[in-house]
Amino acid sequence: MRVLSKSRFKLGLECPNKLFYTGKKEYVNKKQEDPFLLALAEGGFQIEEYARMHYPGGILIEGKDGDYQSLWTQTQELLQQENVIIYEAAFLHNGLFIRTDILLKKGTQIKLIEVKSKSFDPIDDYLFVGKQGGIIAGWKPYLFDIAFQKYVIQLCFPEWSVYSLIMMADKSKKATVEGLNQFFRVSKKAGNRTGVVKMIDSLADAGDSVLGSKDVSSIVSRIINDDLVYSPELNFTNAVRLLRENYLNNTYANWPTSFNCKSCEFVTSGDDKNLKSGFKECFQRQHKWDEPEFSKPKIFDVWSFRKGAELFDRGVYFMDELTKDNIGLKSEAGNLSMSERQWIQIKKEVDSDKSIYVDVEGLRDEIAGWNYPLHFIDFETSAVPLPFTVGRRPYEQIAFQFSVHTYYEDGSIEHSQQYLNNTKGTFPNFDFIRSLRVALGNDNGTIFRYSNHENTIVNVICNQLNSSSEPDAPELISFIKSISHSKVDSTEKWAGERDMVDLWDVLKKYYYNPLTKGSNSLKYVLPAILNSCEYLQTKYSKPLKDIALSSQNLPDTHVWLTNDGTLFENPYKKLPKLFEEWTQEELDELVSGMDELADGGAALTAYGKMQYVDISDAELNELSVALLKYCELDTLAMVMLFEHFREQIK
């Protein structure tokens, strides 16, 4: 049986064409592979189990996800009761199917409670609908989802009154018990849909609740009545009709392509040769593209291209159709403007020019202002809806790890400091900043970060210290202000004498490498520079002991770079798998359920698993070692970028 479920309804709102490709194994789907999205999903499942405890005595509708009729039959039987609480109640009507998170029935009154792992400020009067009267963009998918649920319930029971609420983390509340997060254990052995094992029996064991509810009944009614629309082209009524008809009949919607297609998850890459591309089929169907068109550089790939949507709607699809005029080329004194950098990318793509662009004088002047020794830092952080420790708020930032590489004027490189909090049940931020102060406080060397994250985090810790009773808070705050600058929305303004230099910003101002395809993410920049720079290739193909590079986590015989015959392999792929030498019996006892750690999403997941009170010392050590190696490579990648810059200005 094919049904339009609420998840498919949400997907169809993004693009009706996606419903033709979803769930078909022959088509690639990148969202199924994203570790960061998987980490977010785990947090959502924890919140769902926690929310159910606020409504005890509920009955869970169980069964196979695809057995729609059976789930609906179970729900109907329970709804015959005058008063009942149901978890995962199922409703089926004429090809429309929904399951509710929590449903409360009292007579003919229904409370539909949708649980979200998002957070809210209870005094925000414009949380869902903005001052101009439209739905806040980030909330549209969630509110239309709830509207769809109410709509299907009302089709099944027209005489009932349905009230809609969203239950989520309340940022004004604090955890009043230690280890709240770990009371809801994500586990492959859970044996239920959420994959969460509850470690407590009642809500009282979890202290004061950190969740809150917002009544969205009025907004939901306005959506169903088409007073609030998803987009100018799609209101609720049309969406239900169009998406139901196309999904049930397995037909392609032929929804017009747009610049948003650049983020389509149904697009193949080099590793997906045996899978079909929904993206490609859309452009074949609607634009009659063939291999020549697909091989041409497209405007989708122009970095941060704000004019892209307007030009796409005018029929401009390829970079060779772009001009200085239609991209709005403007220059800036002293460095590349955004549009100048875009134009460099466009010209190099169109001309198949693989040479690197460098503003040699600008980059040389920038580097001349840096003081040795140079310190390259990277943080690993976590922000979860259910706090790990008492006194902390939902989604409050936790800084649990850093790495520092130091580059000396003689060219030697030291992995000089690292920090990892792997002690269960402790709030690490203040010890984190103390350790960072020790790592950076012995000289006046320039400090480097990559992007804004590190500056944001030390601002957060500064605010936490201001409201703390830590005896050394004044000294730590002074240190923070010396290496950072205040955020735009900060009431107190500062700019430290050693304010961290952002290598991401330096790269954007003075450098462009065509191998990055316009991306400035370090995970794209690193492979690009390694395959462009003979100096790096020669140096890092040798053991650490031969290149004056120390490591706190790897043997001095370790080699970072290998060549597969055509390209130098991304060093992140050389990070070892977790638990490689463990026996099957030992693997069966794991509580983390992880097998590799090679990205930020996996890192924050690993930290959460390390907080389990019953994790063994051996498993804790394995995760710790993996995190240390991962973070070390993050700062070494920044060193490599600096060395590459230095080679460009010789």
NORPE-V972699 format. One record per residue. N is the residue number from 1. RES is the residue in one letter. SS is DSSP state (H for helix, E for strand, - for the rest). D_CENTER is the distance of its C-alpha to the mean C-alpha in Angstrom with 1 decimal. Layout:
BEGIN
n: [N,N]
res: [RES,RES]
ss: [SS,SS]
d_center: [D_CENTER,D_CENTER]
END
This chain:
BEGIN
n: [1,2,3,4,5,6,7,8,9,10,11,12,13,14,15,16,17,18,19,20,21,22,23,24,25,26,27,28,29,30,31,32,33,34,35,36,37,38,39,40,41,42,43,44,45,46,47,48,49,50,51,52,53,54,55,56,57,58,59,60,61,62,63,64,65,66,67,68,69,70,71,72,73,74,75,76,77,78,79,80,81,82,83,84,85,86,87,88,89,90,91,92,93,94,95,96,97,98,99,100,101,102,103,104,105,106,107,108,109,110,111,112,113,114,115,116,117,118,119,120,121,122,123,124,125,126,127,128,129,130,131,132,133,134,135,136,137,138,139,140,141,142,143,144,145,146,147,148,149,150,151,152,153,154,155,156,157,158,159,160,161,162,163,164,165,166,167,168,169,170,171,172,173,174,175,176,177,178,179,180,181,182,183,184,185,186,187,188,189,190,191,192,193,194,195,196,197,198,199,200,201,202,203,204,205,206,207,208,209,210,211,212,213,214,215,216,217,218,219,220,221,222,223,224,225,226,227,228,229,230,231,232,233,234,235,236,237,238,239,240,241,242,243,244,245,246,247,248,249,250,251,252,253,254,255,256,257,258,259,260,261,262,263,264,265,266,267,268,269,270,271,272,273,274,275,276,277,278,279,280,281,282,283,284,285,286,287,288,289,290,291,292,293,294,295,296,297,298,299,300,301,302,303,304,305,306,307,308,309,310,311,312,313,314,315,316,317,318,319,320,321,322,323,324,325,326,327,328,329,330,331,332,333,334,335,336,337,338,339,340,341,342,343,344,345,346,347,348,349,350,351,352,353,354,355,356,357,358,359,360,361,362,363,364,365,366,367,368,369,370,371,372,373,374,375,376,377,378,379,380,381,382,383,384,385,386,387,388,389,390,391,392,393,394,395,396,397,398,399,400,401,402,403,404,405,406,407,408,409,410,411,412,413,414,415,416,417,418,419,420,421,422,423,424,425,426,427,428,429,430,431,432,433,434,435,436,437,438,439,440,441,442,443,444,445,446,447,448,449,450,451,452,453,454,455,456,457,458,459,460,461,462,463,464,465,466,467,468,469,470,471,472,473,474,475,476,477,478,479,480,481,482,483,484,485,486,487,488,489,490,491,492,493,494,495,496,497,498,499,500,501,502,503,504,505,506,507,508,509,510,511,512,513,514,515,516,517,518,519,520,521,522,523,524,525,526,527,528,529,530,531,532,533,534,535,536,537,538,539,540,541,542,543,544,545,546,547,548,549,550,551,552,553,554,555,556,557,558,559,560,561,562,563,564,565,566,567,568,569,570,571,572,573,574,575,576,577,578,579,580,581,582,583,584,585,586,587,588,589,590,591,592,593,594,595,596,597,598,599,600,601,602,603,604,605,606,607,608,609,610,611,612,613,614,615,616,617,618,619,620,621,622,623,624,625,626,627,628,629,630,631,632,633,634,635,636,637,638,639,640,641,642,643,644,645,646,647,648,649,650]
res: [M,R,V,L,S,K,S,R,F,K,L,G,L,E,C,P,N,K,L,F,Y,T,G,K,K,E,Y,V,N,K,K,Q,E,D,P,F,L,L,A,L,A,E,G,G,F,Q,I,E,E,Y,A,R,M,H,Y,P,G,G,I,L,I,E,G,K,D,G,D,Y,Q,S,L,W,T,Q,T,Q,E,L,L,Q,Q,E,N,V,I,I,Y,E,A,A,F,L,H,N,G,L,F,I,R,T,D,I,L,L,K,K,G,T,Q,I,K,L,I,E,V,K,S,K,S,F,D,P,I,D,D,Y,L,F,V,G,K,Q,G,G,I,I,A,G,W,K,P,Y,L,F,D,I,A,F,Q,K,Y,V,I,Q,L,C,F,P,E,W,S,V,Y,S,L,I,M,M,A,D,K,S,K,K,A,T,V,E,G,L,N,Q,F,F,R,V,S,K,K,A,G,N,R,T,G,V,V,K,M,I,D,S,L,A,D,A,G,D,S,V,L,G,S,K,D,V,S,S,I,V,S,R,I,I,N,D,D,L,V,Y,S,P,E,L,N,F,T,N,A,V,R,L,L,R,E,N,Y,L,N,N,T,Y,A,N,W,P,T,S,F,N,C,K,S,C,E,F,V,T,S,G,D,D,K,N,L,K,S,G,F,K,E,C,F,Q,R,Q,H,K,W,D,E,P,E,F,S,K,P,K,I,F,D,V,W,S,F,R,K,G,A,E,L,F,D,R,G,V,Y,F,M,D,E,L,T,K,D,N,I,G,L,K,S,E,A,G,N,L,S,M,S,E,R,Q,W,I,Q,I,K,K,E,V,D,S,D,K,S,I,Y,V,D,V,E,G,L,R,D,E,I,A,G,W,N,Y,P,L,H,F,I,D,F,E,T,S,A,V,P,L,P,F,T,V,G,R,R,P,Y,E,Q,I,A,F,Q,F,S,V,H,T,Y,Y,E,D,G,S,I,E,H,S,Q,Q,Y,L,N,N,T,K,G,T,F,P,N,F,D,F,I,R,S,L,R,V,A,L,G,N,D,N,G,T,I,F,R,Y,S,N,H,E,N,T,I,V,N,V,I,C,N,Q,L,N,S,S,S,E,P,D,A,P,E,L,I,S,F,I,K,S,I,S,H,S,K,V,D,S,T,E,K,W,A,G,E,R,D,M,V,D,L,W,D,V,L,K,K,Y,Y,Y,N,P,L,T,K,G,S,N,S,L,K,Y,V,L,P,A,I,L,N,S,C,E,Y,L,Q,T,K,Y,S,K,P,L,K,D,I,A,L,S,S,Q,N,L,P,D,T,H,V,W,L,T,N,D,G,T,L,F,E,N,P,Y,K,K,L,P,K,L,F,E,E,W,T,Q,E,E,L,D,E,L,V,S,G,M,D,E,L,A,D,G,G,A,A,L,T,A,Y,G,K,M,Q,Y,V,D,I,S,D,A,E,L,N,E,L,S,V,A,L,L,K,Y,C,E,L,D,T,L,A,M,V,M,L,F,E,H,F,R,E,Q,I,K]
ss: [-,-,-,E,-,H,H,H,H,H,H,H,H,H,-,-,-,H,H,H,H,-,-,-,-,-,E,-,-,H,H,H,-,-,H,H,H,H,H,H,H,H,H,H,H,H,H,H,H,H,H,H,-,-,-,-,-,-,E,E,-,-,-,-,-,-,-,H,H,H,H,H,H,H,H,H,H,H,H,-,-,-,E,E,E,E,E,-,-,E,E,E,E,-,-,E,E,E,E,-,-,E,E,E,E,E,-,-,E,E,E,E,E,E,E,E,E,E,E,E,-,-,-,-,-,-,-,-,E,-,-,-,-,-,E,-,H,H,H,H,H,H,H,H,H,H,H,H,H,H,H,H,H,H,H,H,-,-,-,-,E,E,E,E,E,E,E,E,E,E,-,-,-,E,-,-,-,-,-,-,H,H,H,E,E,E,-,-,-,-,-,-,-,-,-,E,E,E,-,-,-,-,H,H,H,H,-,-,-,-,E,E,E,E,E,-,H,H,H,H,H,H,H,H,-,-,-,-,-,-,E,-,-,E,-,H,H,H,H,H,H,H,H,H,H,H,H,H,-,-,-,-,-,-,-,-,-,-,H,H,H,H,H,-,-,-,-,-,-,-,-,-,-,-,-,E,-,H,H,H,H,H,H,H,H,H,H,-,-,-,H,H,H,H,H,-,-,E,H,H,H,-,-,-,-,-,-,H,H,H,H,H,H,-,-,-,-,E,H,H,H,-,-,-,-,-,-,-,-,-,-,E,-,-,E,-,-,H,H,H,H,H,H,H,H,H,H,H,H,H,-,-,-,-,-,-,E,E,-,H,H,H,H,H,H,H,H,H,-,-,-,-,-,E,E,E,E,E,E,E,E,E,-,-,-,-,-,-,-,-,-,-,E,-,-,-,-,E,E,E,E,E,E,E,E,E,E,-,-,-,-,-,E,E,E,E,E,E,E,E,-,-,-,-,-,-,-,-,H,H,H,H,H,H,H,H,H,H,H,H,-,-,-,-,-,-,E,E,E,-,-,-,H,H,H,H,H,H,H,H,H,H,H,H,H,H,-,-,-,-,-,-,H,H,H,H,H,H,H,H,H,H,-,-,E,-,-,-,-,-,-,-,-,-,E,-,-,-,-,-,E,E,H,H,H,H,H,H,H,H,E,E,-,H,H,H,-,-,-,-,-,H,H,H,H,H,H,H,H,H,-,-,-,H,H,H,H,H,H,H,-,-,E,H,H,H,-,-,E,-,-,-,-,-,-,-,-,-,E,-,-,-,E,-,-,-,-,E,-,-,H,H,H,H,-,-,-,-,-,-,-,-,-,H,H,H,H,-,-,-,-,-,-,-,-,-,-,-,-,H,H,H,H,H,H,H,H,H,H,H,-,-,-,-,-,-,H,H,H,H,H,H,H,H,H,H,H,H,H,H,H,H,H,H,H,H,H,H,H,H,H,H,H,H,H,H,H,H,-,-]
d_center: [33.6,31.0,29.6,27.1,24.8,22.4,19.3,21.3,22.4,18.9,18.2,21.5,20.8,18.2,20.9,24.0,24.4,21.4,23.5,25.9,23.5,21.4,22.6,24.9,24.6,26.1,23.1,19.9,16.7,13.5,11.3,13.4,12.3,8.5,8.2,4.6,6.0,9.1,8.3,7.5,10.7,12.6,12.3,13.5,16.4,17.4,17.7,19.7,22.2,22.5,23.3,26.0,27.8,28.4,30.5,32.5,34.9,32.7,33.3,30.5,31.0,30.6,31.1,29.5,26.7,28.8,32.1,31.8,35.5,35.7,32.8,34.4,37.8,36.6,35.2,38.4,40.5,38.6,38.8,42.5,42.4,43.1,40.3,37.3,33.7,31.6,28.2,26.7,29.8,30.1,31.8,33.1,35.1,36.1,33.1,30.6,28.8,26.6,25.8,25.5,23.6,26.7,30.0,33.0,36.3,39.4,42.1,40.9,38.1,34.6,31.6,28.4,25.6,22.0,19.6,16.1,13.5,13.2,15.6,18.6,21.4,24.6,26.6,24.4,26.9,24.6,21.6,21.8,24.5,24.8,28.1,28.9,28.9,25.9,22.9,19.9,17.6,14.5,16.9,18.8,17.2,17.6,21.1,22.3,21.2,23.4,26.1,26.2,26.7,29.5,31.1,31.4,32.8,35.3,36.4,37.2,38.9,40.0,42.1,39.3,37.6,33.8,31.9,28.1,25.9,22.2,21.7,18.7,18.2,20.7,19.7,23.4,24.0,24.1,24.2,27.9,27.7,26.3,23.7,22.7,19.3,21.4,23.8,21.4,20.9,18.5,20.9,21.8,25.3,24.7,26.5,25.0,22.4,19.9,20.4,21.0,24.2,25.6,27.4,29.4,31.9,31.8,29.8,32.3,31.1,27.7,29.4,28.7,26.0,22.7,22.2,23.9,24.7,25.1,27.7,26.6,29.8,31.1,28.0,27.8,31.5,31.1,28.4,30.7,33.6,31.7,32.1,28.3,26.9,23.6,24.7,28.2,28.5,27.3,28.6,28.3,31.7,31.2,27.8,29.2,32.2,30.6,27.8,30.2,32.8,30.7,28.8,32.0,34.0,31.3,31.9,29.9,29.4,29.9,27.7,27.9,25.3,23.5,21.4,18.4,19.2,17.5,14.1,16.0,14.8,18.5,19.1,20.5,20.2,22.6,21.7,22.3,26.0,27.2,25.0,25.5,23.5,23.3,22.4,25.6,27.7,26.8,28.0,31.0,32.0,31.6,32.4,34.4,32.4,33.5,32.7,34.0,31.6,28.5,29.4,29.7,27.1,25.4,24.3,20.8,20.2,21.6,19.3,18.2,21.0,21.6,24.9,23.5,23.6,27.2,28.4,27.0,28.9,31.9,31.8,30.5,28.3,29.1,28.9,32.7,33.2,31.5,33.9,33.9,34.9,32.4,29.4,31.0,31.6,32.2,32.8,32.1,34.4,33.5,30.3,28.5,27.5,24.5,26.9,28.9,26.0,25.2,28.9,29.0,26.2,28.1,31.5,30.4,28.8,31.8,34.3,32.5,32.8,30.8,32.1,30.0,30.4,31.0,32.5,34.7,36.4,33.4,31.5,34.7,35.2,31.7,32.1,35.6,34.3,32.4,34.1,34.4,33.2,29.7,26.9,23.4,20.8,17.2,15.6,13.3,12.3,11.3,11.3,12.3,14.4,17.4,18.5,19.8,22.9,25.5,25.5,21.8,19.9,16.9,13.7,15.9,14.5,15.8,16.6,17.7,18.2,19.3,21.2,23.9,25.8,29.0,30.8,34.6,37.0,38.8,35.8,35.1,31.6,30.9,27.9,29.3,27.1,24.3,23.3,21.6,22.0,22.7,25.2,24.5,24.7,24.6,22.8,22.2,21.5,25.2,26.1,23.1,24.5,28.0,27.2,25.5,28.6,30.8,28.8,29.2,32.2,35.0,35.2,34.4,32.2,29.5,25.9,23.0,19.3,16.8,15.1,15.1,13.1,16.3,18.4,16.2,16.4,20.1,20.7,19.2,21.4,24.3,24.1,24.0,27.0,28.8,28.8,29.6,33.0,32.2,35.5,34.0,31.5,33.6,33.5,29.8,29.1,31.5,29.7,26.3,27.9,29.6,26.5,24.3,24.7,24.2,21.4,22.7,22.9,24.6,28.2,29.3,29.1,29.3,28.8,29.5,32.1,29.7,26.6,24.0,24.1,20.9,21.3,18.7,21.1,24.0,22.8,22.3,25.7,27.9,26.5,25.4,25.2,25.5,23.8,20.4,20.9,19.8,16.5,16.3,13.4,15.2,14.4,16.5,18.9,19.9,21.3,22.8,24.8,25.8,27.3,28.9,30.5,33.5,33.6,30.2,31.2,34.5,33.4,30.4,32.3,34.6,34.3,32.9,36.5,37.8,35.4,35.7,32.2,31.7,29.1,28.7,27.1,28.7,32.4,34.1,34.7,31.0,30.5,27.1,28.0,29.6,30.6,30.4,33.4,31.6,28.4,27.3,24.6,21.2,21.8,18.5,20.1,23.0,21.3,23.2,22.1,22.2,25.6,27.3,30.7,30.5,33.0,32.1,33.6,31.4,28.3,29.4,29.2,25.6,23.6,20.1,20.1,18.2,19.7,17.7,15.4,14.4,10.7,8.5,7.0,10.7,11.8,10.5,11.8,15.0,15.6,15.6,18.0,20.1,20.9,22.9,26.5,27.9,25.9,28.7,29.3,29.1,25.6,24.4,25.9,24.4,20.8,21.8,23.4,20.4,18.1,20.9,21.3,17.6,17.6,21.0,20.0,17.4,20.3,22.8,20.8,21.3,25.0,25.3,24.0,26.6,29.3,28.6,29.0,32.2,33.5,33.0,35.3,38.0]
END
